[in-house]
């Protein structure tokens, strides 16, 4: 099935009759050992792509480190950095980036490629992506000095790509939300929020007399009215002082790797906005405050230790101790909620923060990976406190934060399926 997904996404370079093309595709999907009935020999680029696929998926599903198994195929990645680097270069030549990332992920899981990522030659050949960053972070302590600079360059490329994708929309969305959240009662004409002003003054609705039907052509005699705006509501103008305090509390257990990467990038973006005061806290069974490193998300990521247990209660206790303006604070917990600490204390702490005026958001994941695994019982308990837990994509995160800042209902995706 893995091979089917990869091969069928690969474009061919020359036109072929429908039947021949159909046989070609089946041959690419099934591999040589299972496709004798197609009587289709591969040549040129097709043969090279098939060899790259066999190295990863051939020989019994890659159960052995060299890619060989009982199927009789001789292809494999081998155990040396040069052979892996060549294979990584081949797949980048023959397959689109999205497929390359899937194949790299499979190679890490099936063939023990993680160990070879400690070699500079291998790292220079990989296609950087969020999952690769997570793997590198987990290997950080074992990484030799000769590899660390290359690893940082790989991580920086991913971070820069994410920033380019996410920063402008995050800034625009949150700047608008911050301005709307700072209402003023004597706005200039251009700063009037007409929608809120009209709704606030509906009680001042005045009925006007009907027009004179004798002098007004086409008049129907119906009455009209107007709203007298005794109280104007306007948008606040930006100031240099922080309007909101943001606390990102991020679970750094191994399953949260992609979420950690995205949270670090968002933390750096939020920290660069003068109207926000942003704190980034990561935790497993210990709590680490990385706020002073937010000017460089790469430094943040290499300050994170993926893996270990989870003590959400301890992390929230630390975050709670740093809150000085509850009514102007948004706490975002990013965790799969598999709590290793004191569950009841965790829930009491969330309830206390909400009661003090804190806007509390629980994200089961901050990634594009789809539905995450999480503790359903804890998610339901948080939902009962008025804090629904849900997975959030990076593209949705600015809207979630804008809603929290404005104290609006959160834009929860597939709300009917949430715990």
N, C-alpha and C positions, 0 to 999 in steps of 0.2 A: 504493500500500500504506500509506503514511503517513497519507493522508487516510482510508482505510478504518478504521484503528485509532481515529482521533479521532472520526469521525462516528458510528460504531456504538456508542460509549459514551455518546452524548448522549441523555438522556431527553426525550420529547416531552411536551407539556403537556396535550393533549386526546386522548381516546380516538377511535379510528377503526376502521372495518371492517377485517378482516384483510387483504384484498387492497389496500385503500387504504394501510394502514399499511406493507405490504410495499413498495409503489411509492414511498412517501415515503422509506423507508430507503434504497432503491436510488438514489433521486434525490439524497439527501444524501451517499451514498458516492461516486457517480460524478461529481457536479458537473454544471453545466449543459451544457457542451460535449459530454459523453459520455452524456447521459441523455435525449436527445430522445425515445427510444422509450417512456419512461415516461409521457409526456404529463402530467407532474405539475408544476403550478405551485406554487411555495413562497410563502407569505405570512407576515406577522407575524414571530414569533421564529425560525421556520425560515428565512425569507429573511435575517434578520440573521445567524444562525449560518453560513449558506451564504456570505454575503459575507465574513465573517471568515475562513472556510476558504479561499475563493478568493484572498484577499489574500496568503495564505502559500503555498498549494499550487497555485494556478491558473497558467495561462499558461506551460506547458512546464516545470512543476516548479520555478518560482521561480528560473530560471537568471539572470535579470537583477535588478539591485538594486531596481527598483520593483515586482517581482513579475509583470511582464508578459512574455509570450513569444509564440510563434507560434500559440498556441491561440485568439487573438482576444479574450481577456477583457480588460476594462478595469480590473479591480480590482488593487490593489497597496498596499503600505505607504507608498510614497513615500519621500522622503529627508529628511523633516523630523521633528524631535522631537515637535511637536504631533500629527501624524498617527499616529505610532507609539504615542504615549501613549494616543490615543483607541482604537487597535486593541487595545492591552494591556488597557485598561479593558473593552472589549467582550468579549474572550475570558474575562475573569474573571467577567463577568456571565452568560455563556451556558454555560460549561463547568466541570466540577468541577476542583478544584485540581490533581489528578494529571495531567489532560489539559492544563491551562494550562501546567504545567511542561514537558511534552513539546513543546508548540507554541512556547514561548519558546526552548527549546533548538534547535528546527528553524529558528526565525527567526534566531538567532545564527549558525548554520552556513550557511543558504541565502541570507540576505538582507543579511548584513553588519550585523546589529543591534548587534554589539559596539561599533562606533564611536559609535552613538547612546546607548549606555549611559553615555557620558561627560556626557550632559545630565541635570541634576537632574530635569527634568520627566519624562523617560523612566524614570529610576530609581524615582521615586515611584509609578509605575504598575505596576511589575513584581510578579510573585508570587515572593517570595524562596525559594530552595532552594539545595541544596549546589552544583549545577552553576553557578548564577548567581554564587555566591560565588567559585568558581574563575575564572570569566571576569573578575570585577571585580579579583581579585588580579593576574591577568595584565595588566590595564590600569592598574594602580596608578601606574606611573611617568608614564603619559600623561594621567592624570586631573587636570583643573584643580582649583584650590582650592575653587571654588564647588560642586564635585560631591563632594568628599571626605567631608564630613559626612553627606551623604545616603547615600553608599556605606557608610560605617561603620554607619549606622542599619540598612541592609539586612542587612549581615553580622551585626550584633548580633542581629537577630531570628532569623536562622537558627541562630546559636550558642545562643541561649536556648532555642529549640525543641529542639535536639539535647540540651542539658543536661537539660531537663525529661524527655526521653524516656529518657536513658541513665544519669543520675547515680545515682538511688536503687538501681537493680539492681547497678550497678558497685560501689557502696559495700558493699551487703549481701553480694554474692558474695565480694569480696576480703577483707572483714573476717572472714568465716567461714574463708576459706582461710588468712589470717594467723594466726588463733587455732589452727587445726588444725596449722599447720606448726611452732608453738612448743610442742612436747611437754614435759611436766614429769613427773618420776618420783614425786613425792609430792603428787598432786592431792587437792583436797577431793572429797568424795563427788559433789557436783554437777558437778565438772569431769572426772570419769573418762570416758575414751574406752573404752567397754566392748567394742566390736568389736576394737580393737587389743589391749586387755588380754587378752581371751580367746585371741586367736590367739598372743600372745606367751607364754602360759602353758599351751598345750596339752600340753606335755611333763609337766606336773604333774597330768595327769588321773588320778584315783583311782577304782577300781571299788568300789562299795559292795555289801555283802551283800544278797541278795534278801530281801524281807520274809517274815515267818513266815506261811506259807500256812495254818497251823492257826488263826491268830488274825486274819488280815487277809482280810476278805470280798472275793471277786472277784480275789484276787492270782493272777498267772500264774507266779510264780517266776522271772521274768527279772531279770537284774542291771541295776543302774543305776550311774551314776557322776557325778562332779563335777570341776570344774577348780578347783584351789587357786591363787588369784592371788597368787603370791609377789611379783610386780612389777606395780605399777599404772602405767598410762600415761594421762596426762590432757592436756587442752587447756591451753595457756598462756593466762594472763590478759593483757589488753591493757596495754601500758606506753606511756610517752611517747616512748621512744627508737624510732628507725626499725628495723623488723625486716627490711625488704628494701629494696634499692636497685633502682630501675627506670630503665632507659635506653631511651628511644624514639628510634630513629635513622631519620629519615624522608627519603625521596627526594622532592625538590621539583621534579623534571622535570615538564613540562607535562602528561604523561599521568597523573600521580598526583594531580591537583587534588582530587578527592573524598576520597582517602585522607588528604591533608594536612589538609583541614578536619576530618575525624573524629579524626585523631590529635591535633590541637590541642585539641579539646574533651576528649578522654580525658586528655590530658596535664594539663589544668587540674583535672580531677576527681581524678586520682591525686595531684597535688601538694597538694590540699587535705586529704588523709588523713595524719594525723600519724605513723602507723606505716609510712609509705612515704617514701622519699627519691627524688624523681622528677627526671630530667634529660631535656630535649627538645633533640635535635640535628637540624638539617635540613641537607641537602647537595645540591649538584649537582657541579660541579668544585671548589667551595669548601665549607667547613664553617662553619656558624653555630650557636652555642650560644644557645638562646632560653630557657634555664631561668629566668632572672631576670624573665621576662615572663609566667610561667605563671599569675599571679594574674588575668590577663585574656586569655582566648583570642582576643579581637578584636585586641588588640595583637600577639599571636603571629602571627596570620594576616597582618596588615599588615607584619610583619617578614620575611615569606617572599617570595621572588622566584621565581615559577613559571617554568620553562623552563630552557634551558641544557643542558649535558652532564651526565655522571654519573661520579663517582669513588667507588665504594662502599668501596674499600680505604682511601682517605684518611679517609673518615668513620669507619670501624671502628677505624682507628688512633687517632683522637682519642678515641672512646668507650673503647677499651681503656686509654688513658692515664689515664682518670678513674676506673677501677675500683679500689677499695681493699679490698672484701670480696667476692672472687669467689664464695665459697660461698653468699653471700646476695644475689647480683645476678642480675637478669633483664634481658637485652638483647633488645629487639624491633627487628629490621630490617624496615622497611616499604618495599619496592622491587620494581619489575618486573624487577630483576636485569640490565638491559642495561648491563653494566659497561664504562665507558670507561677505567678504570684498569688496574691489574695484576691479572689474574684469579687467577693462582696465589698471589700474596701475599694476596689477599682470602681465599681458601680456607684458607691457612695460619693467617691471623689468627683465623678462626672456629674452627679446630681447636684453636688455642692457648687461646682463651677457654674452650672447652668442657673442655679438659684441666685447666684451673685451677679448675673447679667452677662456672663461669657457666652459667646456663640460657639457651640461645640459641634465639630464636623468629624464624622468617622468614615474613613475610606478603607475598604478592604484591600484595595490595590490602586496604584496610580501607574497604569501601564496600558499597552495596547494588546495584552495577551488574552483578553476575553475573561470568562467567568473564573474567578480564583477559588481555591480551596480555602475555607475559613471555618471558624467555630460558630455554628449556627445558634447554639444556645446563648452564647455571649452576645451575638448580633441581635437576637430577639430581645434580650434583656436591655440592651442599649436603645433599641427601638421603642420599648415600653417607657423609657425615660424621655422620649421625644427627640432622640438622636438616632435616626435611621442609619444603618451601616450599608454602604453600597460601593461597588467598584466604579472607578472613574478613569476615563481615558485622559491623556495629557491635553487633548484638544478641548475637553469639557471642563477641565480644572479652572480656567479663568472665570467661566460662568458660575461655577460653584462658589468660588471665592467672592465674586461680585454679589451674589445673593446673600452670602453670610455677612458681608460688610454692610449691606443695606437692610439686613434682618428680614429678608424675604424668604419664602419657602424655597428649599434647595431644588435645583433641576435634576431630580433623581431619574436616571434612565431605567426604563422598564419597571416603573414603580410597583406595578402589581406583582412582580416576581421578587421584590426585595423582602428580607426577613422582617 
